[in-house]
Amino acid sequence: MIELIQHLVNGLSLGAIYALIALGYTMVFGVLQLINFAHGDVYMLGAFIGLYVSRHFALGDHPSLGNLIGVLVCAMIGCAIVGFLIERMAYRPLRKSSRINVLITAVGVSLFLEFSGQLLFGSDPKFFPQIYKPEGDWTLGALVINPLQVMVLGISLTLMALLQFVIFKTRLGRAMRAVSFNHDLASLMGIPTDRVISYTFMLGSALAGAAGVLVGLTYPKIEPLMGVMPGLKAFVAAVLGGVGNVVGAVVGAITLGLAEEFLVGYWSPNYRDALAFAILILILLFKPTGLFGAKRTEKV
């Protein structure tokens, strides 16, 4: 029983990280019907922004929760700017182009960020400073819980709740939902669709930046290709929940995180990465719309 609870905590913490990345995929797809394959690399940039901000201000010398929040804010702002530039320079000029052109561009932007990261940061791994370091572990009998994992889970859930508030309780959220329903109708109603799409990219990129900092804090080794596999897994989580559905992305990510943790804990870690792609194949075969996705009828 103790081991089961330990795996649950680990799986929820991992799933929360996947959820922050998956939300960017699902938001952009919901508004633009576009899979932004560069999103995992924005997550990588968030980790490096956090690294260099921490080093510049020597935050690792005096770890505190305030340092963590400050670095999170800096990484989220930096990644939001990157997301805006990606949308404005790479995707907006192709808004009227065919799907294949946009898809190829997304892959190209991803490769550009990966190799630019290797050029700027170096290909060798960097170690993320411990800007927040809780004292000791929490023990409940034989159960040992790392408070850092609980903090990561708490911050992730808080950011997801804030996103939910923005989408369903603000004018921007209503505009995003209108644009996702129909671009032309939203434009006729006076909604600035280009601006709303830019805000969508910025929100998703900011969440990915936060995920990069949280991963750097939990697994202190970061490198320019660190976004490839988590990005693909977050995409699988979005597909599992139903691409375009915010709640579905969170549920899919938590499910994937728990599945990975139980696979590693009770079977073999060798199949950890293969699990995500096995789930993707099964979903595409038996329920292509995902757990919460709805079928869309296209009129010709």
Protein Blocks (a to p, Z undefined) as FASTA:
>chain_A
ZZmmmmmmmmmmmmmmmmmmmmmmmmmmmmnopacfklmmmmmmmmmmmmmmmmmnommm
mgcfklmmmmmmmmmmmmmmmmmmmmmmmmmmmmmmcfklmmmmmmmmmmmmmmmmmmmn
opadcddddfbccehjadehjaccdfklmmmmmmmmmmmmmmmmmmmmcfklmmmmmmmm
omklmmmnopafklmmmmmmmmmmmmmmmmmmmmmmmmmcccfklmmmmmmmmmmmmmmn
oghiaklmmmmmmmmmmmmmmmmmmmcfklmmmmmmmmmmmmmmmomnojmbccddddZZ
